[in-house]
Amino acid sequence: MSSLAKAISSLSLSEEQLAHLTSYLSTFSGTDKALMILQYLPLVLLPLFPSDAPAGLPIRRRGGQAVAQGLRKLSSTVGDGRILFRLFGLVPILQWYSQLRKKRALAQKAKTEVNNSSSEDKGSWSLTRLLPNQDQVEMLQAYSMLAYYPLEHTYYLASKRIISLAPSKLSTVGIWSCRFWALYVALSLLSLSRRRAALSKEASSPGASRPELKKASKVLSLLTLVDLSYLPLTVHWSLPAGAWTSSFPTGVFGTIAALAQLKLGWEGSRAVAPLAPAPTPAPVAEAKLSTVVEEVATEEKPVEEEAEDNFSLAPESEEVVEDEKTEKTE
């Protein structure tokens, strides 16, 4: 008994760690990432049981089929709940879009003043001129989310028969919602590559703060890992027949994305975790990163932090496949 007590004691969290956990899980992002793990991890575990074991594997556990069914239902139920929680996800996107428009208007005004006072040097032609600049990337991301959220909401409400929509149209709505999400992910990767290049350039300059650069580099790596995990998922959900038939790849990519976002949010909220639970519910984007991390991450993941990880697709015969498509976060 004494050894068991010691083992339990060694696994227990300190008061400060419990306060940090409580603070993080009280945010929308923290709760959503924890639920995301509960949604995708069961899909990774399914092949361990008879009904989902690959052919030839000598796995024959008693009650395995019932366990597999339970894992499917857990994944399906949690995924359904996460979509419900995102019914108001369009609100922060509208706020973000409004801020981008104001920022763009100020930038255009400043550019006009500069052009009026001096001749513009167009320079030589380059392939990079065909790519959108950072402001344009952010605006395109906002447009993609302004299209994505109404489509996801429509798909969800129609799949629950709250609104009427023909099955063929329901499938189209789900697929296009995922395609707009895929556009967001692709633009995010482009933005991250530019940030990585800028960070490398800053690191080579004299007087650069190594600890802060290291923090920023870690954040960029985690954000890149998230997008690289979402990229195959968005492609899979954007195709009428999907990119694979098993739920296992979906579970793997989704779990990786969830863990990376959980790590990012946990580290970012460490410095601001209170020693006691807050008396009122925390706001959506309460979890803060350090000053350097904020500059890198808050611009990059408005969707992930507010309501990110997301998504839906056309219903299929298998319950879990429907929800893995229905899920899409952040």
Residue, then its C-alpha position, 0 to 999 in steps of 0.5 A: m500500500s505504501s508503494l502504491a501511495k508513493a506511486i500515486s503521489s509521484l504522479s499527482l500535480s502540484e497546486e500550481q500545476l493544477a491551477h495552470l491546468t484549470s486555467y488552460l482548460s477553462t479557455f475555449s482553445g484548451t477545452d477544444k484541444a483536449l476534446m480533439i485528442l478524445q476524438y482522434l486518439p480512438l481512431v488510432l487505437l481501432p486497429l488493435f481490436p478484431s474488427d479493425a485489425p489489419a488482415g493477418l494480425p493474430i489479434r483476437r481479444r475477448g470483447g474487442q468488437a464491443v470496445a472498437q464500437g465504443l471507440r467509434k462512438l466516442s470519436s463520433t460523439v466528441g466530434d459532433g460536440r466540437i462542431l456544435f461548439r463552433l456555431f459561433g466561430l464566425v464571430p471572431i472571424l468577422q472581428w479579425y476581418s474588420q481589423l485586417r480591413k482597417k490595417r489594409a486601409l492604413a497601409q494603402k494610405a501610407k503607400t500612396e503618400v510615399n508614391n506621391s513623394s518619390s518615384e516607385d522603383k519597380g525593380s526586375w521581374s521575379l516569380t515571388r511577385l506573383l505570390p501574395n504579400q503578407d497582408q494579402v495572405e492574411m486577407l485571403q485567409a479571412y475570406s476563406m474562413l468567411a466562406y468556410y464557417p457558413l458552409e460548415h454551419t449549414y452542413y451541421l444543421a442540415s445533417k441534424r435535420i434542423i434545416s432541409l437540404a437535399p443529400s446531394k447538396l449536403s455533400t457538396v456543402g461539406i466538401w466545399s467547406c473543407r476546400f476553403w479550409a484547405l486554402y487557409v492551411a496552404l496560405s498558412l504554410l506560405s506565411l510560416s515559411r516567410r516568417r521562418a526566413a525572416l527569423s533566420k535573417e534576424a538570428s544572423s544579425p548582431g545583438a539578436s536575443r538568442p532566448e527570444l529567437k529560440k522561443a519564436s523558432k519553437v512556436l513556428s515549428l509547432l505551428t508548421l507541424v499543425d498545418l502539415s498535419y491538417l494538410p493531408l486531412t483537408v485534402h482527404w475531406s475535400l475529395p468526394a471519395g476521400a484520399w483513403t478509406s481507413s480511419f487510421p490515417t485520420g486519427v494519426f494526423g488529427t492526434i498529432a495536430a491536437l498534441a502540437q496545439l495543446k503543447l503550444g497553448w500549454e506553454g503559452s498560458r504558463a506565464v499567465a496561469p493564476l494560482a486559483p480558478a478564475p471566478t468567471p469563465a475565461p474568454v475565447a483567446e485568454a491563453k497568452l504567449s510570451t511577447v515574442v511568441e505572441e508576435v509570431a503566433t497570434e497573427e498566424k492562428p486566428v482560427e486555431e485559437e478562436a475556434e480552430d481545428n474544425f470541420s465537416l464533410a459529406p455523410e458516409s455509410e460508416e458512422v465514424v467516417e462521417d464524423e471524421k469528415t464532419e470534424k475537420t481544428e482548427 
